[in-house]
């Protein structure tokens, strides 16, 4: 079983985070032991303690690595979460983006393993145009 790290930047919006995590668990997670959440929390948003966000994350994942930033900085957040990854595959997700349909992680990993010059996949809600050599749909 290949491990998958889920990286996420978040702010202090517990209801939005819960909604996003609900959709990840419902539509992506095939085996909870396979996934680890790496989350950076920037101190901006609602007037709550940042640990509230971590408590929410811990309800959805057994393995959570987190950073509570002293000041908000999206670039620093992204740099931190990506520096924590150790799994061979990483799914990056923002705290306010919901997954609307089932995603088969095994199919995505298979595509990445089969195509030598492919290093990432992008999930797209609509129909992607088939322009250019660097854009592929599977």
Secondary structure, 3 states (H helix, E strand, C coil): CCCEEEEEEEEECHHHHHHHHHHHHHHCCCCHHHEEEEEEEEEEECCCCCHHHHHHHHHHCCCEEEEECCCCCHHHHHHHHHHCCCCCEEEEEECCCCCCCCCCHHHHHHHHHHCCCCCCCCCCCCCCCCCCCCCCCC
